[in-house]
Amino acid sequence: MTPVDICNGALLRLGEARIMALGDANTPARKCAVLFAPTRDQVLRAHRWNFARARAVLSALAQAPAFGWARQFSLPTDCLRVLSLNGDTEEEGAEYEIEGGKLLTDELAAEVRYVARIEDTEKFDPLFCEALTVLLASKLAVALTGSAGKAQELRTEYERLTRPLAVRVDAGETKPRKSYMDGVIHASRTLGARLAGSNLPRTEA
């Protein structure tokens, strides 16, 4: 699927004629050319899409932040959203701040997982394409049809139906790896439960 295919899907929802290229000299093509890339990045940033995840070891900058953090690292130019730092997500206690295209932290090194800006539409997940199509159509609606109601209808479809389905399916394809310590803790709890439920006589200390 190409950017033009996605744009034509959005135009079809609005009852507009197809375009041949984003460089066509007509209003639908010009609007699509302006809106496609930022709308793509918006949908990418909104979820931890499997097809858009990437990893990088960041380079430390020589100059430390003016205050608040010990070090700062350059983020990849295609980074749209940092997901984890040195294996820890924000929910798990990773401590960092994104500021001016840099990652600020007290860590000595920085290995990050992130959502990357994917420009090759052939790599897009089909459900991502559908979500992008609907959101793009909602943005084109007023400019091409003059209907704020149609724009809101499509935005509601994106937020309540299309995007949640895409996110749910995408998230279901990721199974976090259990660490060695996870196995030790699980085994210890299992053994403890078995011993607690046994009838073995207690030994005096």
Buried (B, 14 or more C-beta within 10 A) or exposed (E): EEBBEBBBBBBEBBEBEBBEEBEBEEEBBBBBBBBBEEBBBBBBBBBBBEBBBBEBEBEBBEEEBEEEBEBBBBBBEBBBBBBBBBEEEEEEEBEBEEEEEBBBBEBEEBEBBBBBBBEEBEEBBEBBBBBBBBBBBBBBBBBBBEEEEBBEBBBEBBBEEBBEEBBEBBEEEEEEEEEEEEEEEEEEEEEEEEEEEEEEEEEEE
